[in-house]
């Protein structure tokens, strides 16, 4: 049987472990929030208000497609291939290309 001192030591180690895990979780959550804020700031710079609105609507219906579009746009912007802000029409074209690829994949798997 364990003595009170041993039980106390085990409790303290467990508490320290839980505190450390909570701190790690908090740091990870903060990093995710910072990355999301940075992504939003970049998208605000490269999208017109109409295109941003459309992307928000897409995110509600198809979050994976919205994420794919966002990543493509950020890559284009960071590589210097975007000369002007992306308009709603350009975003529609990109969306059609992406959804067209998905449909082709779905057809080819049958």
N, CA, C and O atoms as a GROMACS GRO file, in nm:
protein
  440
    1UNK      N    1   0.083  -0.118   0.000
    1UNK     CA    2   0.000   0.000   0.000
    1UNK      C    3   0.088   0.124   0.000
    1UNK      O    4   0.195   0.126   0.062
    2UNK      N    5   0.043   0.226  -0.069
    2UNK     CA    6   0.120   0.349  -0.080
    2UNK      C    7   0.099   0.439   0.040
    2UNK      O    8  -0.011   0.449   0.095
    3UNK      N    9   0.206   0.504   0.078
    3UNK     CA   10   0.194   0.598   0.190
    3UNK      C   11   0.132   0.728   0.142
    3UNK      O   12   0.122   0.754   0.022
    4UNK      N   13   0.092   0.811   0.238
    4UNK     CA   14   0.033   0.940   0.204
    4UNK      C   15   0.131   1.027   0.126
    4UNK      O   16   0.091   1.100   0.035
    5UNK      N   17   0.258   1.020   0.161
    5UNK     CA   18   0.361   1.098   0.092
    5UNK      C   19   0.373   1.056  -0.054
    5UNK      O   20   0.384   1.139  -0.144
    6UNK      N   21   0.370   0.924  -0.077
    6UNK     CA   22   0.380   0.873  -0.214
    6UNK      C   23   0.258   0.914  -0.296
    6UNK      O   24   0.269   0.953  -0.412
    7UNK      N   25   0.141   0.903  -0.233
    7UNK     CA   26   0.019   0.944  -0.302
    7UNK      C   27   0.022   1.094  -0.335
    7UNK      O   28  -0.018   1.135  -0.444
    8UNK      N   29   0.071   1.173  -0.242
    8UNK     CA   30   0.084   1.317  -0.264
    8UNK      C   31   0.179   1.347  -0.380
    8UNK      O   32   0.152   1.434  -0.464
    9UNK      N   33   0.288   1.274  -0.384
    9UNK     CA   34   0.386   1.294  -0.492
    9UNK      C   35   0.326   1.257  -0.627
    9UNK      O   36   0.347   1.328  -0.726
   10UNK      N   37   0.251   1.149  -0.632
   10UNK     CA   38   0.185   1.106  -0.757
   10UNK      C   39   0.084   1.212  -0.801
   10UNK      O   40   0.077   1.245  -0.919
   11UNK      N   41   0.006   1.263  -0.707
   11UNK     CA   42  -0.093   1.367  -0.738
   11UNK      C   43  -0.025   1.492  -0.794
   11UNK      O   44  -0.070   1.550  -0.893
   12UNK      N   45   0.085   1.531  -0.730
   12UNK     CA   46   0.156   1.650  -0.775
   12UNK      C   47   0.212   1.632  -0.916
   12UNK      O   48   0.207   1.724  -0.998
   13UNK      N   49   0.266   1.514  -0.944
   13UNK     CA   50   0.318   1.487  -1.078
   13UNK      C   51   0.206   1.489  -1.181
   13UNK      O   52   0.222   1.543  -1.290
   14UNK      N   53   0.093   1.430  -1.144
   14UNK     CA   54  -0.022   1.428  -1.235
   14UNK      C   55  -0.073   1.570  -1.259
   14UNK      O   56  -0.104   1.606  -1.373
   15UNK      N   57  -0.082   1.650  -1.154
   15UNK     CA   58  -0.126   1.789  -1.167
   15UNK      C   59  -0.029   1.869  -1.255
   15UNK      O   60  -0.073   1.947  -1.339
   16UNK      N   61   0.100   1.850  -1.235
   16UNK     CA   62   0.200   1.919  -1.316
   16UNK      C   63   0.188   1.878  -1.462
   16UNK      O   64   0.200   1.961  -1.552
   17UNK      N   65   0.163   1.750  -1.484
   17UNK     CA   66   0.147   1.700  -1.620
   17UNK      C   67   0.023   1.761  -1.687
   17UNK      O   68   0.027   1.800  -1.804
   18UNK      N   69  -0.086   1.768  -1.612
   18UNK     CA   70  -0.208   1.828  -1.666
   18UNK      C   71  -0.190   1.976  -1.697
   18UNK      O   72  -0.237   2.026  -1.799
   19UNK      N   73  -0.120   2.048  -1.608
   19UNK     CA   74  -0.093   2.190  -1.632
   19UNK      C   75  -0.008   2.209  -1.756
   19UNK      O   76  -0.033   2.300  -1.835
   20UNK      N   77   0.092   2.124  -1.773
   20UNK     CA   78   0.180   2.133  -1.890
   20UNK      C   79   0.101   2.106  -2.018
   20UNK      O   80   0.119   2.176  -2.118
   21UNK      N   81   0.014   2.007  -2.014
   21UNK     CA   82  -0.068   1.974  -2.131
   21UNK      C   83  -0.162   2.089  -2.164
   21UNK      O   84  -0.182   2.122  -2.281
   22UNK      N   85  -0.221   2.151  -2.061
   22UNK     CA   86  -0.311   2.265  -2.083
   22UNK      C   87  -0.236   2.382  -2.145
   22UNK      O   88  -0.289   2.451  -2.233
   23UNK      N   89  -0.114   2.405  -2.099
   23UNK     CA   90  -0.034   2.513  -2.155
   23UNK      C   91   0.001   2.486  -2.302
   23UNK      O   92  -0.006   2.575  -2.385
   24UNK      N   93   0.038   2.362  -2.332
   24UNK     CA   94   0.068   2.324  -2.470
   24UNK      C   95  -0.055   2.343  -2.559
   24UNK      O   96  -0.044   2.392  -2.671
   25UNK      N   97  -0.171   2.302  -2.509
   25UNK     CA   98  -0.295   2.319  -2.585
   25UNK      C   99  -0.324   2.467  -2.610
   25UNK      O  100  -0.366   2.506  -2.720
   26UNK      N  101  -0.302   2.548  -2.509
   26UNK     CA  102  -0.326   2.692  -2.522
   26UNK      C  103  -0.232   2.753  -2.626
   26UNK      O  104  -0.275   2.836  -2.707
   27UNK      N  105  -0.105   2.715  -2.625
   27UNK     CA  106  -0.009   2.766  -2.722
   27UNK      C  107  -0.048   2.721  -2.863
   27UNK      O  108  -0.042   2.800  -2.957
   28UNK      N  109  -0.088   2.597  -2.878
   28UNK     CA  110  -0.128   2.545  -3.009
   28UNK      C  111  -0.252   2.618  -3.059
   28UNK      O  112  -0.259   2.654  -3.177
   29UNK      N  113  -0.350   2.641  -2.972
   29UNK     CA  114  -0.470   2.714  -3.011
   29UNK      C  115  -0.436   2.856  -3.054
   29UNK      O  116  -0.492   2.909  -3.150
   30UNK      N  117  -0.344   2.918  -2.982
   30UNK     CA  118  -0.302   3.054  -3.016
   30UNK      C  119  -0.233   3.057  -3.152
   30UNK      O  120  -0.255   3.149  -3.230
   31UNK      N  121  -0.149   2.958  -3.180
   31UNK     CA  122  -0.081   2.952  -3.310
   31UNK      C  123  -0.181   2.933  -3.423
   31UNK      O  124  -0.168   2.994  -3.529
   32UNK      N  125  -0.281   2.849  -3.401
   32UNK     CA  126  -0.384   2.827  -3.503
   32UNK      C  127  -0.462   2.956  -3.527
   32UNK      O  128  -0.491   2.990  -3.642
   33UNK      N  129  -0.496   3.026  -3.420
   33UNK     CA  130  -0.570   3.152  -3.433
   33UNK      C  131  -0.487   3.257  -3.507
   33UNK      O  132  -0.540   3.331  -3.590
   34UNK      N  133  -0.358   3.264  -3.477
   34UNK     CA  134  -0.271   3.360  -3.545
   34UNK      C  135  -0.259   3.327  -3.693
   34UNK      O  136  -0.262   3.417  -3.777
   35UNK      N  137  -0.245   3.199  -3.725
   35UNK     CA  138  -0.236   3.158  -3.866
   35UNK      C  139  -0.364   3.191  -3.940
   35UNK      O  140  -0.360   3.238  -4.054
   36UNK      N  141  -0.479   3.168  -3.876
   36UNK     CA  142  -0.608   3.199  -3.937
   36UNK      C  143  -0.622   3.350  -3.960
   36UNK      O  144  -0.669   3.393  -4.065
   37UNK      N  145  -0.580   3.429  -3.861
   37UNK     CA  146  -0.588   3.575  -3.875
   37UNK      C  147  -0.497   3.624  -3.987
   37UNK      O  148  -0.534   3.715  -4.062
   38UNK      N  149  -0.380   3.564  -3.998
   38UNK     CA  150  -0.288   3.602  -4.106
   38UNK      C  151  -0.346   3.566  -4.242
   38UNK      O  152  -0.336   3.644  -4.337
   39UNK      N  153  -0.407   3.449  -4.251
   39UNK     CA  154  -0.470   3.407  -4.377
   39UNK      C  155  -0.584   3.502  -4.415
   39UNK      O  156  -0.596   3.541  -4.531
   40UNK      N  157  -0.665   3.538  -4.317
   40UNK     CA  158  -0.776   3.631  -4.342
   40UNK      C  159  -0.724   3.767  -4.388
   40UNK      O  160  -0.784   3.829  -4.477
   41UNK      N  161  -0.615   3.813  -4.329
   41UNK     CA  162  -0.558   3.942  -4.369
   41UNK      C  163  -0.509   3.938  -4.513
   41UNK      O  164  -0.529   4.033  -4.589
   42UNK      N  165  -0.446   3.830  -4.551
   42UNK     CA  166  -0.399   3.816  -4.689
   42UNK      C  167  -0.517   3.812  -4.784
   42UNK      O  168  -0.515   3.879  -4.888
   43UNK      N  169  -0.621   3.736  -4.750
   43UNK     CA  170  -0.738   3.727  -4.837
   43UNK      C  171  -0.807   3.862  -4.850
   43UNK      O  172  -0.859   3.895  -4.956
   44UNK      N  173  -0.809   3.942  -4.742
   44UNK     CA  174  -0.869   4.076  -4.748
   44UNK      C  175  -0.794   4.164  -4.848
   44UNK      O  176  -0.853   4.249  -4.914
   45UNK      N  177  -0.663   4.143  -4.858
   45UNK     CA  178  -0.581   4.223  -4.949
   45UNK      C  179  -0.598   4.180  -5.094
   45UNK      O  180  -0.592   4.264  -5.184
   46UNK      N  181  -0.618   4.052  -5.119
   46UNK     CA  182  -0.616   4.004  -5.258
   46UNK      C  183  -0.754   3.983  -5.318
   46UNK      O  184  -0.766   3.958  -5.438
   47UNK      N  185  -0.860   3.991  -5.236
   47UNK     CA  186  -0.996   3.970  -5.288
   47UNK      C  187  -1.076   4.100  -5.282
   47UNK      O  188  -1.062   4.178  -5.188
   48UNK      N  189  -1.160   4.120  -5.383
   48UNK     CA  190  -1.254   4.232  -5.376
   48UNK      C  191  -1.361   4.196  -5.272
   48UNK      O  192  -1.376   4.079  -5.238
   49UNK      N  193  -1.434   4.294  -5.222
   49UNK     CA  194  -1.539   4.264  -5.123
   49UNK      C  195  -1.642   4.162  -5.174
   49UNK      O  196  -1.687   4.076  -5.098
   50UNK      N  197  -1.678   4.171  -5.300
   50UNK     CA  198  -1.775   4.076  -5.356
   50UNK      C  199  -1.718   3.934  -5.357
   50UNK      O  200  -1.788   3.838  -5.325
   51UNK      N  201  -1.591   3.923  -5.394
   51UNK     CA  202  -1.528   3.791  -5.398
   51UNK      C  203  -1.514   3.734  -5.257
   51UNK      O  204  -1.533   3.614  -5.236
   52UNK      N  205  -1.481   3.819  -5.161
   52UNK     CA  206  -1.472   3.774  -5.022
   52UNK      C  207  -1.607   3.724  -4.972
   52UNK      O  208  -1.614   3.624  -4.900
   53UNK      N  209  -1.713   3.793  -5.009
   53UNK     CA  210  -1.847   3.752  -4.970
   53UNK      C  211  -1.881   3.616  -5.030
   53UNK      O  212  -1.935   3.529  -4.962
   54UNK      N  213  -1.849   3.599  -5.157
   54UNK     CA  214  -1.876   3.470  -5.223
   54UNK      C  215  -1.797   3.359  -5.156
   54UNK      O  216  -1.849   3.250  -5.132
   55UNK      N  217  -1.672   3.385  -5.124
   55UNK     CA  218  -1.589   3.284  -5.060
   55UNK      C  219  -1.646   3.247  -4.922
   55UNK      O  220  -1.641   3.131  -4.883
   56UNK      N  221  -1.699   3.343  -4.851
   56UNK     CA  222  -1.763   3.316  -4.721
   56UNK      C  223  -1.884   3.225  -4.739
   56UNK      O  224  -1.905   3.133  -4.661
   57UNK      N  225  -1.963   3.252  -4.843
   57UNK     CA  226  -2.079   3.168  -4.872
   57UNK      C  227  -2.037   3.026  -4.908
   57UNK      O  228  -2.098   2.929  -4.864
   58UNK      N  229  -1.932   3.015  -4.986
   58UNK     CA  230  -1.881   2.883  -5.024
   58UNK      C  231  -1.834   2.808  -4.899
   58UNK      O  232  -1.858   2.688  -4.885
   59UNK      N  233  -1.766   2.879  -4.809
   59UNK     CA  234  -1.715   2.818  -4.687
   59UNK      C  235  -1.827   2.757  -4.603
   59UNK      O  236  -1.808   2.654  -4.538
   60UNK      N  237  -1.944   2.821  -4.605
   60UNK     CA  238  -2.057   2.767  -4.527
   60UNK      C  239  -2.110   2.638  -4.587
   60UNK      O  240  -2.152   2.547  -4.514
   61UNK      N  241  -2.108   2.628  -4.719
   61UNK     CA  242  -2.166   2.512  -4.786
   61UNK      C  243  -2.063   2.401  -4.806
   61UNK      O  244  -2.090   2.284  -4.781
   62UNK      N  245  -1.944   2.440  -4.853
   62UNK     CA  246  -1.838   2.343  -4.883
   62UNK      C  247  -1.706   2.392  -4.825
   62UNK      O  248  -1.627   2.454  -4.897
   63UNK      N  249  -1.681   2.366  -4.697
   63UNK     CA  250  -1.559   2.417  -4.634
   63UNK      C  251  -1.430   2.367  -4.699
   63UNK      O  252  -1.330   2.439  -4.704
   64UNK      N  253  -1.432   2.242  -4.750
   64UNK     CA  254  -1.311   2.188  -4.812
   64UNK      C  255  -1.278   2.263  -4.941
   64UNK      O  256  -1.161   2.291  -4.969
   65UNK      N  257  -1.380   2.294  -5.018
   65UNK     CA  258  -1.359   2.368  -5.144
   65UNK      C  259  -1.310   2.508  -5.114
   65UNK      O  260  -1.220   2.558  -5.182
   66UNK      N  261  -1.367   2.572  -5.013
   66UNK     CA  262  -1.325   2.706  -4.975
   66UNK      C  263  -1.178   2.705  -4.932
   66UNK      O  264  -1.101   2.794  -4.969
   67UNK      N  265  -1.140   2.606  -4.854
   67UNK     CA  266  -1.001   2.594  -4.809
   67UNK      C  267  -0.908   2.576  -4.928
   67UNK      O  268  -0.800   2.636  -4.932
   68UNK      N  269  -0.948   2.495  -5.023
   68UNK     CA  270  -0.867   2.471  -5.142
   68UNK      C  271  -0.850   2.601  -5.222
   68UNK      O  272  -0.739   2.631  -5.267
   69UNK      N  273  -0.956   2.676  -5.238
   69UNK     CA  274  -0.951   2.803  -5.310
   69UNK      C  275  -0.860   2.901  -5.236
   69UNK      O  276  -0.776   2.967  -5.297
   70UNK      N  277  -0.878   2.910  -5.105
   70UNK     CA  278  -0.796   3.002  -5.026
   70UNK      C  279  -0.648   2.971  -5.041
   70UNK      O  280  -0.566   3.061  -5.060
   71UNK      N  281  -0.614   2.843  -5.031
   71UNK     CA  282  -0.473   2.805  -5.043
   71UNK      C  283  -0.418   2.838  -5.181
   71UNK      O  284  -0.305   2.886  -5.193
   72UNK      N  285  -0.496   2.814  -5.285
   72UNK     CA  286  -0.451   2.847  -5.421
   72UNK      C  287  -0.429   2.997  -5.435
   72UNK      O  288  -0.329   3.040  -5.492
   73UNK      N  289  -0.522   3.075  -5.386
   73UNK     CA  290  -0.511   3.221  -5.397
   73UNK      C  291  -0.390   3.273  -5.319
   73UNK      O  292  -0.318   3.360  -5.368
   74UNK      N  293  -0.367   3.221  -5.201
   74UNK     CA  294  -0.252   3.265  -5.121
   74UNK      C  295  -0.122   3.225  -5.188
   74UNK      O  296  -0.025   3.301  -5.187
   75UNK      N  297  -0.118   3.106  -5.248
   75UNK     CA  298   0.003   3.064  -5.319
   75UNK      C  299   0.030   3.154  -5.439
   75UNK      O  300   0.144   3.194  -5.464
   76UNK      N  301  -0.076   3.187  -5.514
   76UNK     CA  302  -0.061   3.277  -5.627
   76UNK      C  303  -0.010   3.414  -5.582
   76UNK      O  304   0.078   3.473  -5.646
   77UNK      N  305  -0.066   3.464  -5.474
   77UNK     CA  306  -0.026   3.595  -5.424
   77UNK      C  307   0.119   3.593  -5.374
   77UNK      O  308   0.195   3.687  -5.400
   78UNK      N  309   0.156   3.490  -5.303
   78UNK     CA  310   0.292   3.485  -5.247
   78UNK      C  311   0.397   3.463  -5.356
   78UNK      O  312   0.513   3.501  -5.338
   79UNK      N  313   0.358   3.403  -5.467
   79UNK     CA  314   0.454   3.384  -5.576
   79UNK      C  315   0.456   3.504  -5.670
   79UNK      O  316   0.534   3.506  -5.766
   80UNK      N  317   0.372   3.604  -5.644
   80UNK     CA  318   0.372   3.725  -5.725
   80UNK      C  319   0.296   3.712  -5.855
   80UNK      O  320   0.313   3.795  -5.945
   81UNK      N  321   0.214   3.609  -5.869
   81UNK     CA  322   0.142   3.587  -5.994
   81UNK      C  323   0.009   3.661  -6.000
   81UNK      O  324  -0.056   3.662  -6.104
   82UNK      N  325  -0.032   3.722  -5.890
   82UNK     CA  326  -0.154   3.804  -5.892
   82UNK      C  327  -0.114   3.949  -5.913
   82UNK      O  328  -0.040   4.006  -5.833
   83UNK      N  329  -0.162   4.008  -6.021
   83UNK     CA  330  -0.127   4.147  -6.051
   83UNK      C  331  -0.229   4.245  -5.995
   83UNK      O  332  -0.197   4.361  -5.972
   84UNK      N  333  -0.351   4.199  -5.973
   84UNK     CA  334  -0.458   4.284  -5.920
   84UNK      C  335  -0.543   4.200  -5.825
   84UNK      O  336  -0.525   4.079  -5.814
   85UNK      N  337  -0.635   4.267  -5.758
   85UNK     CA  338  -0.725   4.195  -5.668
   85UNK      C  339  -0.814   4.100  -5.748
   85UNK      O  340  -0.852   4.129  -5.861
   86UNK      N  341  -0.845   3.987  -5.687
   86UNK     CA  342  -0.929   3.886  -5.752
   86UNK      C  343  -1.075   3.932  -5.742
   86UNK      O  344  -1.125   3.962  -5.634
   87UNK      N  345  -1.141   3.936  -5.857
   87UNK     CA  346  -1.281   3.979  -5.862
   87UNK      C  347  -1.373   3.860  -5.841
   87UNK      O  348  -1.330   3.745  -5.838
   88UNK      N  349  -1.501   3.890  -5.826
   88UNK     CA  350  -1.602   3.787  -5.810
   88UNK      C  351  -1.606   3.696  -5.932
   88UNK      O  352  -1.618   3.574  -5.919
   89UNK      N  353  -1.595   3.755  -6.051
   89UNK     CA  354  -1.598   3.674  -6.174
   89UNK      C  355  -1.478   3.580  -6.180
   89UNK      O  356  -1.493   3.464  -6.220
   90UNK      N  357  -1.361   3.628  -6.142
   90UNK     CA  358  -1.243   3.542  -6.143
   90UNK      C  359  -1.257   3.430  -6.041
   90UNK      O  360  -1.216   3.317  -6.065
   91UNK      N  361  -1.316   3.461  -5.928
   91UNK     CA  362  -1.338   3.360  -5.825
   91UNK      C  363  -1.437   3.254  -5.876
   91UNK      O  364  -1.419   3.135  -5.851
   92UNK      N  365  -1.541   3.298  -5.947
   92UNK     CA  366  -1.637   3.202  -6.005
   92UNK      C  367  -1.565   3.108  -6.101
   92UNK      O  368  -1.591   2.987  -6.099
   93UNK      N  369  -1.477   3.161  -6.183
   93UNK     CA  370  -1.402   3.079  -6.279
   93UNK      C  371  -1.317   2.976  -6.206
   93UNK      O  372  -1.314   2.859  -6.244
   94UNK      N  373  -1.247   3.021  -6.102
   94UNK     CA  374  -1.165   2.929  -6.023
   94UNK      C  375  -1.251   2.822  -5.958
   94UNK      O  376  -1.213   2.705  -5.954
   95UNK      N  377  -1.365   2.860  -5.908
   95UNK     CA  378  -1.457   2.765  -5.846
   95UNK      C  379  -1.505   2.661  -5.948
   95UNK      O  380  -1.512   2.542  -5.918
   96UNK      N  381  -1.537   2.707  -6.068
   96UNK     CA  382  -1.581   2.613  -6.172
   96UNK      C  383  -1.470   2.515  -6.207
   96UNK      O  384  -1.496   2.397  -6.230
   97UNK      N  385  -1.347   2.564  -6.211
   97UNK     CA  386  -1.234   2.475  -6.242
   97UNK      C  387  -1.219   2.369  -6.133
   97UNK      O  388  -1.198   2.251  -6.162
   98UNK      N  389  -1.229   2.411  -6.009
   98UNK     CA  390  -1.211   2.318  -5.897
   98UNK      C  391  -1.326   2.218  -5.891
   98UNK      O  392  -1.303   2.098  -5.877
   99UNK      N  393  -1.450   2.266  -5.902
   99UNK     CA  394  -1.562   2.173  -5.895
   99UNK      C  395  -1.567   2.084  -6.018
   99UNK      O  396  -1.613   1.970  -6.010
  100UNK      N  397  -1.520   2.134  -6.130
  100UNK     CA  398  -1.512   2.051  -6.251
  100UNK      C  399  -1.416   1.936  -6.232
  100UNK      O  400  -1.442   1.825  -6.276
  101UNK      N  401  -1.303   1.963  -6.166
  101UNK     CA  402  -1.206   1.858  -6.137
  101UNK      C  403  -1.266   1.754  -6.044
  101UNK      O  404  -1.243   1.634  -6.062
  102UNK      N  405  -1.342   1.798  -5.945
  102UNK     CA  406  -1.406   1.704  -5.853
  102UNK      C  407  -1.505   1.615  -5.926
  102UNK      O  408  -1.511   1.495  -5.901
  103UNK      N  409  -1.581   1.673  -6.016
  103UNK     CA  410  -1.679   1.592  -6.090
  103UNK      C  411  -1.609   1.489  -6.177
  103UNK      O  412  -1.653   1.375  -6.187
  104UNK      N  413  -1.498   1.530  -6.240
  104UNK     CA  414  -1.424   1.436  -6.322
  104UNK      C  415  -1.372   1.321  -6.238
  104UNK      O  416  -1.378   1.206  -6.281
  105UNK      N  417  -1.323   1.350  -6.118
  105UNK     CA  418  -1.275   1.244  -6.032
  105UNK      C  419  -1.387   1.150  -5.991
  105UNK      O  420  -1.368   1.029  -5.988
  106UNK      N  421  -1.501   1.205  -5.962
  106UNK     CA  422  -1.614   1.122  -5.920
  106UNK      C  423  -1.655   1.029  -6.035
  106UNK      O  424  -1.685   0.912  -6.012
  107UNK      N  425  -1.658   1.081  -6.155
  107UNK     CA  426  -1.697   0.999  -6.271
  107UNK      C  427  -1.596   0.890  -6.297
  107UNK      O  428  -1.634   0.776  -6.327
  108UNK      N  429  -1.466   0.922  -6.286
  108UNK     CA  430  -1.364   0.823  -6.318
  108UNK      C  431  -1.355   0.709  -6.217
  108UNK      O  432  -1.299   0.604  -6.249
  109UNK      N  433  -1.408   0.727  -6.096
  109UNK     CA  434  -1.402   0.622  -5.996
  109UNK      C  435  -1.513   0.520  -6.010
  109UNK      O  436  -1.506   0.413  -5.949
  110UNK      N  437  -1.614   0.549  -6.086
  110UNK     CA  438  -1.727   0.456  -6.096
  110UNK      C  439  -1.697   0.337  -6.180
  110UNK      O  440  -1.783   0.251  -6.197
   0.00000   0.00000   0.00000
